[in-house]
């Protein structure tokens, strides 16, 4: 059994987008799925989110997989500076300034120098998923992330922010990429 965390973004929660679908698919395969509800938008700081994650620390092992969406991506990177994990799946993510109206509320997560060598040392496998028309996070931000991690982007044509507003109640490609690590 593998522990899998799914991390939401700004204004998000554990029952949105493709999260319940992915949770169900992974549970059917016999795995533990944890989707914390982090404080957002009030008290949305890296320290508040890390404190919330402490409730689940027994499930953070070198065999754990993390899936981050949007703001969940820099959060996963922050976790990887502290904990070794098996794999990280980064959806519609960024570091630095995203260039949208949420930058101020996301700065403690993303607007900092990341220890890329430590992150790569703590996680042997990364997958990045991004759309060519994301209205919140430009493709260039995903390319920066891919360059830091030395991986290619799984580019999705017309996928928007890869959320329910863009039609993503399920995410077959993500599940397909996770399965080899279970």
C-alpha positions in Angstrom: 0.0 0.0 0.0 1.3 3.4 -1.0 0.4 6.7 0.7 -0.7 9.3 -1.8 -1.3 13.0 -0.9 -3.3 15.3 -3.1 -2.7 19.0 -2.4 -5.2 21.6 -3.6 -4.5 25.2 -4.5 -5.7 28.7 -3.7 -9.4 28.7 -2.5 -9.4 25.0 -3.0 -10.6 22.0 -1.0 -10.5 18.2 -1.0 -13.8 17.7 -3.0 -13.0 19.8 -6.0 -11.7 19.1 -9.5 -10.4 15.6 -10.3 -9.4 15.0 -6.7 -12.4 12.8 -5.6 -12.1 10.8 -8.9 -8.4 10.2 -8.4 -8.9 9.3 -4.8 -11.5 6.7 -5.7 -9.4 5.2 -8.5 -6.3 4.9 -6.2 -8.4 3.5 -3.3 -9.8 0.8 -5.6 -6.2 -0.2 -6.2 -5.7 -0.6 -2.4 -3.8 2.6 -1.6 -4.2 5.3 1.1 -5.2 8.7 -0.2 -5.0 11.8 1.9 -6.4 15.1 0.7 -6.0 17.7 3.5 -8.1 20.8 3.5 -5.6 23.6 4.0 -6.5 27.1 5.2 -7.3 29.3 2.2 -7.7 32.1 1.4 -7.6 33.2 5.1 -4.4 32.2 6.9 -3.0 30.9 3.6 0.7 30.8 4.5 3.4 28.2 4.1 3.7 27.8 7.9 0.0 27.3 8.3 -0.1 24.6 5.6 3.0 22.9 7.0 1.4 22.9 10.5 -1.7 21.2 8.9 0.4 18.6 7.2 1.9 17.7 10.6 -1.4 15.9 11.4 -0.4 13.4 8.7 3.4 13.1 9.3 3.1 9.3 10.0 2.2 8.9 6.3 5.1 11.0 5.0 7.7 8.3 4.2 10.2 7.7 1.4 7.5 5.6 -0.2 4.9 8.4 -0.3 3.7 10.0 -3.5 2.5 13.7 -3.6 0.3 15.2 -6.2 0.1 19.0 -6.2 -2.3 21.3 -8.2 -1.6 25.0 -8.7 -0.4 26.4 -5.3 -0.1 22.8 -4.3 3.0 22.5 -6.5 5.3 25.0 -4.6 3.9 23.5 -1.4 5.1 20.0 -2.5 8.5 21.5 -3.3 8.7 23.0 0.2 7.8 19.6 1.6 10.5 18.0 -0.5 13.1 20.3 1.1 12.3 18.5 4.4 11.1 15.0 3.5 12.2 12.3 1.0 9.4 11.0 -1.2 9.0 8.4 -3.9 7.5 10.6 -6.6 5.9 14.0 -7.2 3.2 14.8 -9.8 3.0 18.6 -10.4 -0.1 19.9 -12.1 -0.5 23.5 -13.3 2.4 24.6 -11.1 4.9 27.3 -10.8 7.6 28.9 -8.6 8.3 32.6 -8.1 5.6 35.0 -9.1 2.7 33.4 -11.0 1.8 36.7 -12.5 -1.8 36.7 -11.4 -4.0 38.3 -8.7 -3.0 35.6 -6.2 0.7 36.4 -6.1 0.6 38.3 -2.8 -1.3 35.4 -1.0 1.1 32.8 -2.5 4.5 34.5 -1.8 5.4 32.5 1.3 5.1 29.3 -0.7 6.6 30.3 -4.0 8.6 33.5 -3.9 11.7 32.1 -2.3 14.9 30.4 -3.4 14.4 26.7 -3.6 17.1 24.2 -2.9 16.8 22.3 -6.2 19.6 19.9 -5.5 18.1 18.8 -2.2 14.6 18.6 -3.8 16.0 16.3 -6.5 18.0 14.3 -4.0 14.8 13.8 -1.9 12.6 12.7 -4.8 13.8 10.5 -7.7 10.9 11.1 -10.0 8.9 14.1 -11.1 6.1 14.5 -13.7 4.9 18.0 -14.7 1.5 18.5 -16.3 0.5 21.8 -17.9 -1.8 23.2 -20.4 -1.0 25.4 -23.4 -3.8 27.8 -22.4 -3.8 28.0 -18.6 -5.5 31.3 -17.6 -3.6 31.5 -14.3 -0.2 30.0 -14.8 1.7 30.7 -18.0 3.4 27.8 -19.8 6.7 29.6 -19.3 6.4 29.1 -15.5 5.9 25.3 -16.1 9.0 25.3 -18.3 11.1 27.0 -15.6 10.0 24.3 -13.2 10.8 21.6 -15.7 14.2 23.1 -16.3 15.0 23.1 -12.5 13.9 19.5 -12.2 15.4 18.3 -15.5 12.2 16.8 -16.8 9.8 17.3 -19.7 6.3 18.8 -19.5 3.3 16.6 -20.2 1.7 19.3 -22.3 -2.1 19.2 -22.6 -3.7 21.0 -25.4 -6.6 23.3 -24.4 -6.6 22.0 -20.8 -7.0 25.4 -19.1 -6.0 25.2 -15.5 -6.6 21.4 -15.5 -9.5 22.0 -13.1 -13.3 21.4 -13.1 -13.8 24.8 -14.8 -11.8 23.4 -17.8 -13.8 20.1 -17.7 -11.4 18.1 -15.5 -13.5 16.0 -13.2 -11.2 13.1 -14.0 -7.6 13.0 -15.2 -6.7 9.8 -16.9 -3.2 10.8 -18.0 -2.3 11.6 -14.4 -3.5 8.3 -13.1 -1.6 6.5 -15.9 1.6 8.2 -14.9 1.1 7.5 -11.2 0.4 3.7 -11.6 4.0 2.6 -12.2 5.0 4.0 -8.8 2.3 2.2 -6.8 
